Amino acid sequence: MSVLSRTVAALRLDAVGGVLLIGAALTALIWANSPFAASYEALRTWSFGPEGLGLRLSAQAWAADGLLAVFFFIVGNELKQELVHGELRDPRRAALPVVAAIGGVVVPALVFLAVNAAASGEAAAGWGVPMATDIAFALAVLAVVGRRLPAPLRTFLLTLATVDDVCAVVVIAVGYTSGLNLAALAGAAAGLAVWAYLQHGRGRAVTAVRRVLPAWLLYGPLAVTIWALAHACGVHATIAGVAMGLLMRTRPRDGEPEPPSQRAEHALRPFCAGIVLPVFALLSAGIPLSGAGGFWSGTVTWGVLAGLLAGKPVGIVGAAWLTARLTSAHLNPRLAWTDIAGVGVLGGIGFTVSLLIAELSYTGQTHLTQAKGAILLASAAASVLAAVILGVRGRRLATA
């Protein structure tokens, strides 16, 4: 096996991608707070792209909105496979992570508002900041520390974080967007309809097109078009990736060795782990830590910290537990509530979407810096605490 083949095979392992992601994030943080911080900021804010199409974006925006859409496509695709063939076929099991995600969105927002109830000015405007879980970082931490944990736990986190992200997109659209571009939204929906037809249609025309054109030439331009229209809507464009992933066909037809969903994941996962996620982390994680005036005395700081570190686990675990007690929904037999507690703490890794909502919430530099610093601190603390909880759980399972 060649070096390239071994590298590609290694990049298909979650743990390898997780290490690269975390390493890139640490590099960014050190770079942004070093004597070379100006070069980092110049790279992060470098703008390129077709201005006439509204796509002249900064490198950071291209990474967060563009490259990350590939990751979300893989997430949506994996969820579709679980819904059709795997853990989530049973609605009673699928209900728990969905309800847990909703609890993990509502409770942190209420906690933030309670902390900032008496604050003046725009402080309370950041109620959406602690609502979002960064699915990329959460999965990376689980991949690094969770090798001994039950496989259904990853599916639980994947479902929870995806629903969480959809909720965050809705929050941005409703609470932090001045208006939606309905024409672009309709165009994106039409593009998704074409995508679904190409995946599932059985007519002679679509069959002939699929046979003549290679998959990358058939779906690549369409995917870019759908993404661009979703971006023009005014909401986080990564939702287009989730939608396309959920529309993938998961069953092979006559003459196919494997379905399109598996082929796409096999081709894209190494690219995602080796390029998409590390580049995203490198361009997003560099938050300057200096100049946070009144950081520890700001209600925004404590609202974000309390929302992510307390509101998230309480909302996730509490909603899941109440649903299991009051309905027929139940955990997978291989999971314990300790596992869900660890996932609840992982939910406190806010980062990407939280940073985006912070920038939409605050125009004043003081509140913005407090929010960003609190997001960074809470995400780091949640990562460490979740690693401890899940690491202890994994060792107990290994010796049982």
C-alpha positions as a printed NumPy array, in Angstrom:
array([[  0.   ,   0.   ,   0.   ],
       [  1.394,   3.417,  -1.001],
       [  1.932,   6.303,   1.411],
       [ -1.021,   8.132,  -0.154],
       [ -3.315,   5.123,   0.291],
       [ -2.268,   4.721,   3.927],
       [ -2.827,   8.43 ,   4.557],
       [ -6.294,   8.328,   2.998],
       [ -7.183,   5.238,   5.036],
       [ -6.006,   6.93 ,   8.241],
       [ -8.074,  10.034,   7.484],
       [-11.212,   7.884,   7.452],
       [-10.718,   7.261,  11.189],
       [-12.618,   9.692,  13.418],
       [ -9.78 ,   9.875,  15.938],
       [ -7.241,  11.006,  13.318],
       [ -9.555,  13.72 ,  12.05 ],
       [-10.275,  14.76 ,  15.632],
       [ -6.584,  15.173,  16.453],
       [ -6.025,  17.26 ,  13.301],
       [ -9.019,  19.467,  14.118],
       [ -7.969,  20.093,  17.717],
       [ -4.341,  20.643,  16.673],
       [ -5.386,  23.239,  14.086],
       [ -7.554,  25.027,  16.656],
       [ -4.682,  25.229,  19.149],
       [ -2.365,  26.479,  16.4  ],
       [ -4.844,  29.225,  15.548],
       [ -5.253,  30.267,  19.173],
       [ -1.496,  30.478,  19.714],
       [ -0.958,  32.298,  16.399],
       [ -3.683,  34.877,  17.125],
       [ -2.107,  35.706,  20.497],
       [  1.525,  35.738,  19.328],
       [  3.712,  38.568,  17.982],
       [  2.583,  37.394,  14.517],
       [ -1.105,  38.041,  15.235],
       [ -1.31 ,  40.608,  12.414],
       [ -0.457,  37.956,   9.817],
       [ -3.146,  35.664,  11.219],
       [ -5.751,  38.425,  11.046],
       [ -4.671,  39.272,   7.488],
       [ -5.135,  35.632,   6.437],
       [ -8.467,  35.289,   8.216],
       [ -9.932,  38.453,   6.715],
       [ -8.493,  38.051,   3.199],
       [-11.488,  38.342,   0.849],
       [-11.967,  36.668,  -2.509],
       [-14.748,  35.359,  -4.731],
       [-17.207,  36.759,  -7.308],
       [-18.515,  40.025,  -5.901],
       [-21.317,  40.241,  -8.464],
       [-22.861,  37.046,  -7.044],
       [-22.577,  38.254,  -3.464],
       [-19.857,  35.689,  -2.829],
       [-16.844,  37.887,  -2.156],
       [-16.23 ,  36.483,   1.315],
       [-13.396,  36.437,   3.805],
       [-11.279,  33.304,   4.103],
       [-12.916,  32.655,   7.476],
       [-16.404,  32.921,   5.944],
       [-15.454,  30.596,   3.081],
       [-14.248,  28.054,   5.629],
       [-17.237,  28.359,   7.988],
       [-19.971,  28.656,   5.35 ],
       [-18.412,  26.923,   2.358],
       [-15.945,  24.215,   3.335],
       [-17.966,  23.279,   6.411],
       [-20.948,  22.523,   4.164],
       [-19.02 ,  19.44 ,   3.012],
       [-18.779,  18.269,   6.604],
       [-22.483,  18.876,   7.144],
       [-23.249,  16.926,   3.966],
       [-21.419,  13.94 ,   5.467],
       [-23.326,  14.435,   8.73 ],
       [-26.678,  14.531,   6.927],
       [-25.715,  11.53 ,   4.83 ],
       [-24.718,   9.532,   7.897],
       [-27.953,  10.474,   9.636],
       [-29.934,   9.299,   6.601],
       [-28.211,   5.905,   6.775],
       [-29.032,   5.659,  10.473],
       [-32.66 ,   6.623,   9.836],
       [-33.074,   3.999,   7.114],
       [-30.858,   1.154,   8.239],
       [-29.521,   1.843,  11.702],
       [-30.118,   3.048,  15.223],
       [-32.697,   5.712,  14.366],
       [-35.123,   3.375,  12.587],
       [-36.898,   2.975,  15.918],
       [-38.855,   6.212,  16.557],
       [-38.764,   5.562,  20.294],
       [-34.974,   5.781,  20.239],
       [-34.803,   8.598,  17.698],
       [-37.102,  10.734,  19.854],
       [-34.658,  11.034,  22.751],
       [-31.808,  12.86 ,  20.982],
       [-34.293,  15.109,  19.156],
       [-36.042,  16.157,  22.383],
       [-32.674,  16.416,  24.145],
       [-31.469,  18.814,  21.448],
       [-34.523,  21.027,  21.932],
       [-33.943,  21.052,  25.688],
       [-30.298,  21.902,  25.043],
       [-31.386,  24.906,  22.991],
       [-34.149,  26.316,  25.203],
       [-32.569,  25.99 ,  28.663],
       [-29.262,  27.79 ,  27.857],
       [-31.178,  30.697,  26.329],
       [-33.318,  30.976,  29.471],
       [-30.228,  30.8  ,  31.675],
       [-28.551,  33.576,  29.683],
       [-31.663,  35.773,  29.892],
       [-31.915,  35.171,  33.656],
       [-28.298,  36.225,  34.196],
       [-28.779,  39.332,  32.041],
       [-32.278,  40.21 ,  33.236],
       [-31.138,  43.348,  35.042],
       [-28.434,  44.321,  32.539],
       [-28.807,  47.51 ,  30.562],
       [-28.116,  48.19 ,  26.911],
       [-27.627,  45.432,  24.393],
       [-26.338,  42.795,  26.857],
       [-29.502,  40.65 ,  26.701],
       [-29.414,  40.611,  22.889],
       [-27.028,  37.654,  22.992],
       [-29.629,  35.17 ,  24.249],
       [-28.923,  32.968,  21.223],
       [-25.167,  32.722,  21.836],
       [-25.164,  29.697,  24.218],
       [-27.821,  27.788,  22.248],
       [-25.553,  26.212,  19.618],
       [-23.371,  23.102,  19.87 ],
       [-20.361,  22.903,  17.56 ],
       [-20.894,  19.496,  15.989],
       [-17.427,  19.312,  14.436],
       [-15.559,  19.9  ,  17.691],
       [-17.956,  17.76 ,  19.738],
       [-17.519,  14.787,  17.412],
       [-13.752,  15.358,  17.397],
       [-13.55 ,  15.187,  21.195],
       [-15.756,  12.081,  21.269],
       [-13.587,  10.442,  18.609],
       [-10.416,  11.069,  20.615],
       [-11.693,   9.919,  24.03 ],
       [-14.558,   7.609,  23.098],
       [-12.948,   4.607,  21.453],
       [-14.139,   2.308,  24.25 ],
       [-17.629,   3.763,  24.441],
       [-20.72 ,   2.151,  22.863],
       [-21.138,   2.95 ,  19.16 ],
       [-24.767,   4.189,  19.606],
       [-23.417,   7.109,  21.647],
       [-21.906,   8.665,  18.511],
       [-25.264,   8.345,  16.739],
       [-26.976,  10.002,  19.712],
       [-24.52 ,  12.916,  19.623],
       [-24.708,  13.166,  15.833],
       [-28.511,  13.394,  15.887],
       [-28.57 ,  15.792,  18.831],
       [-25.957,  18.133,  17.345],
       [-27.607,  18.155,  13.915],
       [-31.037,  19.044,  15.34 ],
       [-29.292,  21.615,  17.536],
       [-27.676,  23.167,  14.473],
       [-30.984,  23.301,  12.598],
       [-32.529,  25.055,  15.625],
       [-29.628,  27.517,  15.644],
       [-30.168,  28.292,  11.952],
       [-33.861,  28.959,  12.651],
       [-32.887,  31.231,  15.553],
       [-30.515,  33.183,  13.304],
       [-33.168,  33.478,  10.591],
       [-35.931,  34.595,  12.971],
       [-34.064,  36.502,  15.671],
       [-30.936,  37.828,  14.013],
       [-31.749,  38.331,  10.332],
       [-33.421,  41.504,   9.109],
       [-35.076,  39.702,   6.203],
       [-34.969,  36.539,   4.14 ],
       [-34.439,  36.493,   0.384],
       [-37.504,  34.481,  -0.557],
       [-36.493,  34.165,  -4.221],
       [-33.155,  32.605,  -3.25 ],
       [-34.933,  30.388,  -0.743],
       [-37.318,  29.156,  -3.458],
       [-34.358,  28.563,  -5.778],
       [-32.549,  26.507,  -3.141],
       [-35.71 ,  24.455,  -2.558],
       [-36.052,  23.849,  -6.313],
       [-32.416,  22.77 ,  -6.465],
       [-32.976,  20.315,  -3.632],
       [-35.997,  18.92 ,  -5.502],
       [-33.799,  18.308,  -8.555],
       [-31.169,  16.7  ,  -6.308],
       [-33.783,  14.361,  -4.826],
       [-35.093,  13.448,  -8.283],
       [-31.603,  12.632,  -9.577],
       [-31.051,  10.442,  -6.52 ],
       [-34.363,   8.604,  -6.417],
       [-35.966,   9.052,  -9.851],
       [-36.443,   6.001, -12.094],
       [-37.395,   7.624, -15.402],
       [-35.455,   6.829, -18.577],
       [-34.086,  10.359, -18.87 ],
       [-32.624,  10.516, -15.389],
       [-31.27 ,   6.973, -15.681],
       [-29.544,   7.878, -18.949],
       [-28.068,  11.053, -17.424],
       [-26.709,   9.109, -14.456],
       [-25.088,   6.586, -16.793],
       [-23.501,   9.156, -19.113],
       [-22.204,  11.717, -16.619],
       [-19.801,  10.903, -13.77 ],
       [-21.254,  11.614, -10.333],
       [-18.939,  14.546,  -9.608],
       [-19.971,  16.29 , -12.841],
       [-23.662,  15.579, -12.295],
       [-23.927,  16.542,  -8.624],
       [-20.987,  18.924,  -8.14 ],
       [-22.349,  21.969, -10.031],
       [-25.83 ,  21.356,  -8.612],
       [-24.47 ,  21.216,  -5.061],
       [-22.57 ,  24.482,  -5.548],
       [-25.718,  26.131,  -6.944],
       [-27.861,  24.958,  -4.016],
       [-25.226,  26.151,  -1.551],
       [-24.938,  29.58 ,  -3.227],
       [-28.715,  30.052,  -3.173],
       [-28.891,  28.971,   0.47 ],
       [-26.144,  31.477,   1.274],
       [-28.078,  34.204,  -0.513],
       [-31.156,  33.455,   1.638],
       [-29.487,  35.086,   4.621],
       [-29.198,  31.973,   6.8  ],
       [-26.229,  29.765,   7.586],
       [-25.494,  28.029,   4.286],
       [-24.26 ,  24.797,   5.883],
       [-27.909,  23.788,   6.257],
       [-27.792,  23.098,   2.5  ],
       [-25.179,  20.431,   3.151],
       [-27.384,  18.731,   5.739],
       [-30.37 ,  18.811,   3.392],
       [-28.454,  17.269,   0.487],
       [-27.036,  14.583,   2.766],
       [-30.493,  13.666,   4.042],
       [-31.735,  13.298,   0.45 ],
       [-29.08 ,  10.744,  -0.534],
       [-30.181,   7.278,  -1.664],
       [-29.034,   4.586,   0.763],
       [-30.117,   1.439,  -1.08 ],
       [-28.272,   0.075,  -4.157],
       [-30.069,  -0.649,  -7.399],
       [-29.413,  -3.373,  -9.952],
       [-25.823,  -3.211, -11.135],
       [-24.646,  -0.962,  -8.284],
       [-22.029,  -2.447,  -5.933],
       [-23.005,   0.117,  -3.28 ],
       [-25.532,   2.962,  -2.973],
       [-24.624,   6.596,  -3.72 ],
       [-24.621,   7.503,  -0.015],
       [-21.789,   5.091,   0.745],
       [-19.806,   6.08 ,  -2.354],
       [-20.069,   9.759,  -1.462],
       [-19.024,   9.219,   2.14 ],
       [-16.091,   7.012,   1.106],
       [-14.853,   9.694,  -1.296],
       [-15.431,  12.784,   0.839],
       [-14.52 ,  11.692,   4.369],
       [-10.698,  11.841,   3.909],
       [-10.984,  15.271,   2.25 ],
       [-13.182,  16.451,   5.104],
       [-10.898,  15.146,   7.865],
       [ -7.643,  16.215,   6.234],
       [ -8.592,  19.595,   4.766],
       [-12.108,  20.848,   5.541],
       [-12.113,  20.607,   9.332],
       [ -8.466,  21.619,   9.979],
       [ -8.767,  24.66 ,   7.677],
       [-12.052,  25.619,   9.317],
       [-10.497,  25.353,  12.79 ],
       [ -7.37 ,  27.246,  11.762],
       [ -9.401,  30.174,  10.433],
       [-12.082,  30.218,  13.154],
       [-10.347,  29.407,  16.439],
       [ -7.907,  32.311,  16.567],
       [ -9.594,  34.553,  19.113],
       [ -7.406,  37.315,  20.611],
       [ -7.501,  37.052,  24.39 ],
       [ -6.197,  40.546,  25.108],
       [ -8.332,  43.609,  25.494],
       [-11.312,  41.954,  27.188],
       [-12.131,  44.909,  29.406],
       [-14.243,  43.968,  32.423],
       [-14.376,  40.353,  31.27 ],
       [-15.077,  38.767,  34.637],
       [-17.493,  41.482,  35.746],
       [-19.619,  41.403,  32.599],
       [-23.043,  39.771,  32.717],
       [-22.545,  38.675,  29.103],
       [-19.514,  36.646,  30.198],
       [-21.387,  34.884,  32.97 ],
       [-24.507,  34.43 ,  30.876],
       [-22.568,  32.599,  28.173],
       [-20.528,  30.553,  30.665],
       [-23.627,  29.553,  32.646],
       [-25.605,  28.832,  29.493],
       [-22.996,  26.569,  27.913],
       [-21.556,  24.868,  30.999],
       [-24.769,  24.499,  33.045],
       [-27.727,  25.158,  30.762],
       [-26.58 ,  22.792,  28.025],
       [-26.09 ,  19.627,  30.144],
       [-29.165,  20.345,  32.272],
       [-31.311,  20.937,  29.188],
       [-30.009,  17.903,  27.272],
       [-30.018,  15.373,  30.107],
       [-33.181,  16.737,  31.713],
       [-35.208,  16.693,  28.482],
       [-34.011,  13.189,  27.588],
       [-34.688,  11.822,  31.09 ],
       [-38.179,  13.324,  31.308],
       [-39.03 ,  12.005,  27.841],
       [-37.858,   8.512,  28.812],
       [-39.856,   8.624,  32.046],
       [-43.079,  10.077,  30.64 ],
       [-43.285,   8.418,  27.209],
       [-42.434,   5.129,  25.523],
       [-39.151,   6.587,  24.219],
       [-36.063,   4.854,  25.589],
       [-32.302,   4.729,  25.429],
       [-30.434,   2.124,  23.468],
       [-29.776,  -0.774,  25.91 ],
       [-26.019,  -0.313,  25.41 ],
       [-26.156,   3.258,  26.716],
       [-26.342,   4.502,  30.299],
       [-27.336,   7.897,  31.652],
       [-23.665,   8.544,  32.411],
       [-23.068,   8.456,  28.656],
       [-25.839,  11.   ,  28.1  ],
       [-24.377,  13.202,  30.838],
       [-21.055,  13.182,  28.991],
       [-22.81 ,  14.114,  25.753],
       [-24.669,  16.862,  27.618],
       [-21.369,  18.37 ,  28.709],
       [-20.03 ,  18.012,  25.148],
       [-22.997,  20.125,  24.091],
       [-21.325,  23.02 ,  25.896],
       [-18.784,  23.283,  23.077],
       [-20.355,  26.278,  21.348],
       [-17.737,  27.785,  19.072],
       [-18.59 ,  28.325,  15.382],
       [-22.301,  29.158,  15.342],
       [-22.05 ,  30.691,  18.817],
       [-19.344,  33.045,  17.525],
       [-21.521,  33.88 ,  14.531],
       [-24.514,  34.718,  16.744],
       [-22.253,  36.802,  19.004],
       [-21.176,  38.902,  16.019],
       [-24.817,  39.338,  14.984],
       [-25.867,  40.245,  18.536],
       [-23.356,  42.887,  19.562],
       [-22.09 ,  46.04 ,  17.923],
       [-20.149,  47.185,  20.995],
       [-16.62 ,  45.798,  21.244],
       [-16.797,  45.2  ,  25.009],
       [-19.835,  42.906,  24.897],
       [-18.544,  41.185,  21.759],
       [-15.159,  40.453,  23.31 ],
       [-16.803,  39.198,  26.51 ],
       [-19.067,  36.882,  24.508],
       [-16.246,  35.508,  22.352],
       [-13.929,  35.001,  25.315],
       [-16.669,  33.215,  27.259],
       [-17.443,  30.968,  24.28 ],
       [-13.783,  30.006,  24.015],
       [-13.419,  29.401,  27.752],
       [-16.668,  27.43 ,  28.028],
       [-15.838,  25.311,  24.978],
       [-12.4  ,  24.444,  26.369],
       [-13.832,  23.636,  29.805],
       [-16.638,  21.532,  28.313],
       [-14.12 ,  19.592,  26.215],
       [-11.959,  18.76 ,  29.225],
       [-14.865,  17.904,  31.53 ],
       [-16.571,  15.734,  28.914],
       [-13.262,  13.974,  28.203],
       [-12.94 ,  13.142,  31.905],
       [-16.527,  11.862,  32.223],
       [-16.445,   9.804,  29.04 ],
       [-12.883,   8.624,  29.662],
       [-13.811,   7.226,  33.089],
       [-16.907,   5.617,  31.594],
       [-14.813,   4.052,  28.82 ],
       [-12.288,   2.596,  31.264],
       [-15.079,   1.074,  33.347],
       [-16.585,  -0.539,  30.283],
       [-13.18 ,  -1.883,  29.24 ],
       [-12.63 ,  -3.569,  32.635],
       [-16.211,  -4.795,  33.076]])
